[in-house]
Amino acid sequence: MKEGEKYILDDQERVVVKELIKNPRISDNQISFNTSIPLKTVNRKRKNLELNGCLRYFAELDNNETGTKIFSGRHMYIIKLAHGISRKELIDFLKQNSSKNKHKARHIHSSYVGRSGGNLVLVKLIESRVSPDIIEIFNCDIVPEIRQRFGEDAVVNTDVIHIDEVFRLFHNYMPFVNMKDGKIDEHWNDELVFVD
């Protein structure tokens, strides 16, 4: 697949991906058994999707009240950046900083780059033991790094949203509705699993 080219899933790929969404730990043998797609085809389709960057795997450890209970605070910071900061500069900065600091992996659940009113926006979902810790992480670590790289006026505005519950992830995963034993409940309606 060429860079910038749209990848359209064929019918067999859709079926394979749907099985992987329902249970990311499923084997190619089990997918073949469940779907009647030949094993070699399942294996080839999966590998092709992985090589093209369409299929990724990762695990989430729930450190909040519904899981390990290590973290009780979760805030979403929406950081509006000053004009003149390019998307490439911001992405390069994030890539460079992500490999420097161990606490980032511990406290930053997810990060996004977007736009609002002509400005770049950096969105970070930050977790910690208690909410005051998150404020310290933001004010004493994240903001100074941004200002050091992009200047004292780099942060135009910040909105903070206190997150109480995660209801849906990646289109299909609803921890309090359709998940059981680390995967989508086997009784969940197949028609409700989104693949496109």
C-alpha positions as CSV (number, residue, x, y, z in Angstrom):
1,M,0.0,0.0,0.0
2,K,1.4,3.4,-1.0
3,E,1.5,6.3,1.5
4,G,-1.7,8.3,1.6
5,E,-3.6,5.5,-0.3
6,K,-6.9,4.3,1.2
7,Y,-7.0,0.7,2.2
8,I,-10.4,-1.0,1.7
9,L,-11.0,-4.2,3.5
10,D,-12.2,-7.2,1.5
11,D,-15.0,-9.4,2.8
12,Q,-12.7,-12.0,4.3
13,E,-10.6,-9.3,6.0
14,R,-13.7,-7.8,7.5
15,V,-14.6,-11.2,9.0
16,V,-11.1,-11.8,10.3
17,V,-10.9,-8.3,11.9
18,K,-14.4,-8.8,13.5
19,E,-13.1,-12.0,15.1
20,L,-10.0,-10.2,16.4
21,I,-12.1,-7.3,17.7
22,K,-14.3,-9.7,19.7
23,N,-11.2,-11.5,21.1
24,P,-7.8,-10.1,20.4
25,R,-6.1,-13.2,21.7
26,I,-7.9,-15.6,19.3
27,S,-5.7,-17.9,17.2
28,D,-5.7,-18.1,13.4
29,N,-6.9,-21.7,13.9
30,Q,-9.9,-20.6,15.9
31,I,-10.7,-17.8,13.4
32,S,-10.6,-20.3,10.6
33,F,-12.9,-22.7,12.6
34,N,-15.4,-19.9,13.5
35,T,-15.6,-18.5,10.0
36,S,-14.8,-21.3,7.6
37,I,-12.1,-19.2,6.0
38,P,-9.1,-21.4,5.2
39,L,-6.3,-21.2,7.8
40,K,-3.7,-20.1,5.3
41,T,-6.0,-17.3,4.1
42,V,-6.7,-16.1,7.7
43,N,-2.9,-16.1,8.4
44,R,-2.1,-14.2,5.1
45,K,-5.0,-11.7,5.6
46,R,-3.9,-10.9,9.2
47,K,-0.2,-10.5,8.3
48,N,-1.1,-8.2,5.4
49,L,-3.2,-6.0,7.6
50,E,-0.4,-5.8,10.2
51,L,2.2,-5.0,7.6
52,N,0.0,-2.2,6.1
53,G,-0.4,-0.7,9.6
54,C,-4.2,-1.3,9.6
55,L,-4.2,-3.8,12.5
56,R,-2.5,-3.0,15.8
57,Y,-2.5,-4.9,19.1
58,F,-2.1,-3.6,22.6
59,A,-3.4,-4.3,26.1
60,E,-4.9,-1.9,28.6
61,L,-4.5,-2.4,32.3
62,D,-7.4,-0.6,34.1
63,N,-5.7,1.3,37.0
64,N,-8.9,3.1,37.9
65,E,-11.7,2.4,40.3
66,T,-13.0,-0.5,38.2
67,G,-9.6,-2.2,38.0
68,T,-6.5,-2.1,40.2
69,K,-7.7,1.1,42.0
70,I,-4.1,2.6,41.8
71,F,-5.5,5.8,40.2
72,S,-8.5,7.7,41.4
73,G,-8.0,10.8,39.3
74,R,-8.4,11.2,35.5
75,H,-8.4,14.6,33.8
76,M,-8.5,15.5,30.1
77,Y,-6.4,18.6,29.3
78,I,-7.2,20.4,26.1
79,I,-4.2,22.7,25.5
80,K,-4.7,25.3,22.8
81,L,-1.3,26.3,21.4
82,A,-0.2,29.6,19.9
83,H,-0.2,30.4,16.2
84,G,3.1,29.7,14.4
85,I,3.6,26.2,15.9
86,S,3.5,23.7,13.0
87,R,1.9,20.3,13.3
88,K,5.3,18.7,12.3
89,E,7.1,20.7,15.0
90,L,4.6,19.5,17.6
91,I,4.7,15.9,16.5
92,D,8.5,15.9,16.5
93,F,8.5,17.4,20.0
94,L,6.1,14.7,21.3
95,K,8.1,11.9,19.7
96,Q,11.3,13.2,21.2
97,N,9.9,13.7,24.7
98,S,8.0,10.5,24.8
99,S,11.2,8.5,25.1
100,K,12.8,10.6,27.8
101,N,10.6,10.5,30.8
102,K,9.3,7.3,32.6
103,H,6.4,9.1,34.4
104,K,4.8,9.9,31.0
105,A,4.1,6.2,30.5
106,R,2.8,6.0,34.0
107,H,0.5,9.1,34.0
108,I,-0.4,9.9,30.4
109,H,-3.1,7.5,29.4
110,S,-3.5,9.0,25.8
111,S,-2.5,12.0,23.8
112,Y,-4.1,13.5,20.7
113,V,-3.2,16.4,18.3
114,G,-6.0,18.4,16.7
115,R,-7.1,21.9,15.6
116,S,-9.4,24.5,17.0
117,G,-10.0,27.9,15.4
118,G,-6.8,27.8,13.4
119,N,-4.6,26.8,16.4
120,L,-3.1,23.4,17.1
121,V,-4.5,21.7,20.1
122,L,-2.8,19.1,22.3
123,V,-5.2,16.8,24.2
124,K,-3.8,14.7,27.0
125,L,-5.7,12.3,29.3
126,I,-3.7,12.2,32.5
127,E,-4.2,9.7,35.4
128,S,-2.8,9.7,38.9
129,R,-3.5,8.6,42.5
130,V,-5.4,11.8,43.2
131,S,-6.5,14.9,41.3
132,P,-4.0,17.3,42.9
133,D,-1.1,15.1,41.6
134,I,-2.5,15.6,38.1
135,I,-2.4,19.4,38.5
136,E,1.2,19.1,39.6
137,I,2.1,16.9,36.6
138,F,0.5,19.4,34.3
139,N,1.8,22.6,35.8
140,C,5.3,21.5,36.8
141,D,6.2,19.1,33.9
142,I,4.0,19.4,30.8
143,V,3.6,23.2,30.6
144,P,7.3,24.0,31.2
145,E,8.4,21.5,28.5
146,I,6.0,23.1,26.0
147,R,7.2,26.6,26.9
148,Q,10.9,25.6,26.8
149,R,10.5,24.2,23.3
150,F,8.0,26.7,21.8
151,G,8.3,29.9,24.0
152,E,6.7,31.4,27.1
153,D,3.5,32.3,25.1
154,A,3.1,28.8,23.6
155,V,0.0,27.9,25.6
156,V,-2.9,30.1,24.7
157,N,-5.6,28.4,26.7
158,T,-6.3,25.2,28.7
159,D,-9.6,23.5,29.4
160,V,-9.8,20.7,31.9
161,I,-12.4,18.0,32.0
162,H,-12.6,15.6,35.0
163,I,-13.3,12.1,33.6
164,D,-15.5,9.9,35.7
165,E,-16.0,6.8,33.5
166,V,-14.8,5.5,30.2
167,F,-17.9,4.3,28.4
168,R,-16.7,3.3,24.9
169,L,-13.3,2.7,23.4
170,F,-12.3,2.1,19.7
171,H,-15.9,1.9,18.5
172,N,-16.6,-1.5,20.0
173,Y,-15.4,-1.8,23.6
174,M,-17.9,-0.8,26.3
175,P,-16.4,-2.1,29.6
176,F,-19.7,-1.9,31.5
177,V,-21.9,-3.2,28.8
178,N,-20.3,-5.8,26.5
179,M,-17.0,-6.9,28.0
180,K,-16.4,-10.0,30.1
181,D,-13.1,-11.7,31.0
182,G,-11.0,-9.2,29.0
183,K,-12.8,-9.5,25.7
184,I,-16.2,-8.8,24.2
185,D,-18.8,-11.1,25.7
186,E,-19.5,-14.1,23.5
187,H,-23.2,-13.3,23.7
188,W,-22.8,-9.8,22.3
189,N,-24.6,-9.4,19.0
190,D,-22.2,-9.9,16.1
191,E,-24.1,-7.2,14.1
192,L,-23.1,-4.6,16.7
193,V,-19.4,-5.1,16.1
194,F,-18.2,-2.3,13.8
195,V,-15.7,-3.1,11.1
196,D,-15.3,-1.0,8.0
